[in-house]
């Protein structure tokens, strides 16, 4: 389960369980609940503050918990709506947010990074990738809205129809991430970036974010149904 630490004005949410360096940090329903619970704790704080998410080891997040999903296909649409709730929460979060992408960010995990205000990616290893086209999986209305509103059209074409793997330098050029850092200073770099924005925690910040991301939020608010998700497992 994810856990929370704090460094000065910056809250750091670690996506994986403490002591498990190479967890894939997939979105099990219990993980989603725990993540929201940590964000509740951060929101309940007072004064200047910012949020960083990161993980340890090889993965930032591998996204959907496909083992759970394929074992619970009758709950698929509600589950995907819960995944959307993570993105909505981050897009409108009342603190500045920075993703420290320490390793692979695939599928819904790549979208998690994309839902932050800013992203810093590990320089030497790890990819940001949307492999859905190779897996025969569609994008939900909400996922499509998030990606197409946050990235340029041609980057979406390359990412969504080709499943291209973006390393740090290419991801910066594409506008997927904002900066890179070596592994040993990645988190420090993200915390410094977030800390410099902590004073922007004011009542108008979420108002600005909701207006800025209105189209993405409208897509994410669209319930997932069999009619708008032509999903054929296997």
N, C-alpha and C positions, 0 to 999 in steps of 0.2 A: 504494500500500500504506500502511496505517496506520503511524504512527511515534510514538516516545516521547520526552517531555521531562520535566524535573523542576524543581519550584519548592519549595525547602525540603523539608517532609515530604510534599508532594503530587506524585504522579506524574500526568502529563497524557498521555493517549493521544489523539492526533489521528486521526480516522477516515479522513481522506483523505490522498493522497500530498502530500508536502511540495512547495510551490510551485504546486499545482493548486487554486486557490481555489474553483472551482465544481464540483468532483467530486460526483457523487451518492452516493458511498460505499456502493455496493451490495455485497451479500455474495457475491462470487465465491468459489469454493472456496479459491483461493489467499489471498484476503483473510481468510477465516475462520481459516486456518492461521496467517497473520501476526498476527492479533489475539490468538489464543491464545498465540503465542510472546511477544508483548509482556507479556501478563498473567503468563506464566511468569517473565519478568524482574522484574516488580514483586513477585511472591510471593517471589522469591529474596532480596529486600532484607531488611534487619534494622532493628529499631527502630520508633518511631512512624511511621506512614505512612497515606496515604489515596489514593484514585484518583479522578480526574476524566476523563471522556471528552467530547470536543467535536470540532468541525470548523471549517472556515473557509468563508466565502462563503454561498451561498444554501441549502445543504442541511446538515442533521445527518446523515440517512441516508434514502435511498429504499428501503432494505430488500433484498428478494430481487433477485438478478441474473437478471432475466427473460430477457435475451438468452441467457445461458448455460443457463438452465433449459429453455427451449423448444427449444434445440439438443441437449439431453441428457435427454430425457424418460425414458429407460431408467434414469437415475440419480437421478430425482426424489426418491424416498422416502429414500434415503440422504442426499441433499443436505439435505432438510428436517430430518432428524435432526441433521445437523451444525449447522444454524441453531439448533436447540433447545439444542445444547451451549453456545452463547454465552450464552443466557439462564440456563441452569443455572449456568454459571461465575460470572456476575455475582450471581445470587441468593445464592450460597453463598460469595462472595469473602471472604477473611479480612481484608480491609481495608474501612473505610467507603468507599462509592462515591457519586459525584454526577455526574449527566449535566448538562452545560452545553449546552442545546439551542439552538444558534446559528441554526437555520433550519428548513426543513421536515423533519419526522420523519413519514414515511409508511409504512404497512404494517408489515413486519418491522422497519423502522427506528424506528417509534413504539414497538414492543414492546421494542426494545433499550433505549430510554430508560426504559421502564416497569420493566425488570429491575434498575435501579439502586435504591439505598436512597433517594436524594433526587434531585429534578430542578429545575433552574433554567432558565427559558425566556426567550428574547429577547422583550422587551416589545412592540416595534413591528411586527415582521414574522415570518412563519413560522407554520405550522400543525402540530398533532399530529393525524393522521388515519389511519383504517383504511379504505381505499377498496376492500377486497376485494369488497364487495357489488356495486359498480359494475363490477368487473372479471370477475365470474362465478367468483371463486376462493373456495374454502372455507377455514375455519380448521382447522389441524391440532388433534388432541387436546391437544397440548402448548401451542399458542398460545392455545387457548380456556381452558385451565387457568390460564395465566399472567395473562391479562386478567381473567378472572372472579374470581380470587383477589386481584388487586391493585387492582381498581376495583369500584365499586358496580354492582349489577345494572342500574339504570336508565341509568347512564353507559355500560355495555356495550351496552345496547339502542340508545342513540343513536349510539354509535360504530360498532358492528358491523353493525347492520341498516339504518342510515341513511347511514353513511359521512360523518358530520358532521365538518366541519373546525373544530377547536378552536384559537382564538387564545389568547394568554397569559392574559388575564383570565378567560375562560370555562374554560380548562383548570385554573386555580387553584381556581375555584369548584367544578368537578367533581372535584377531588382528583387530577387527572391529573399535575399538577406542583405543586411546593411554593412556588415564588416566581418572580418575573420580574425582569429587569434590562435596562437599556439595552444596546445592542450593544457599546458601547465599554467597558463594565464587566462584561459577562456572565461572562467567564472569571474575572476577578478575584473576582467575587462567589462563583462556584462553588468556586474555590480556597480562599477564606476559610472557606466553609462546611465544606469537606472538611478543611481544616487544623485547624479547631476540634475535629474528631472523631478526629484522627490518633492520639491517645493511647489510643483504644479498640481499637487493634490488639492484641488479647490472644488467647490460645488459645481462650477461650470464645466469641469473636465468631462464628466459623463454626458453632459448635454451636447458638447462639441462632438464627442465620439458617436453618439447616436445619430446626429445629423450627417456626419462624415461617412458613416457606414450604413446609411438608411437602406440602400438597395440590397446589400448583403444580408442585413438583418431581416428584411422582408422575406428573402429567400429562405433563410434559416428558420423562420417562423412558419413556413409552409409544412403542414403535417405530411409525413411520409406515408403513402398509401400504395396499394398494388397498382393503381392506375398511373402513378407518376414514378414508379420504380419497377421497371421490367427486369426483375432479377431472377435468373434461372441458375441455381447452384449446379456446379459441375459442368 
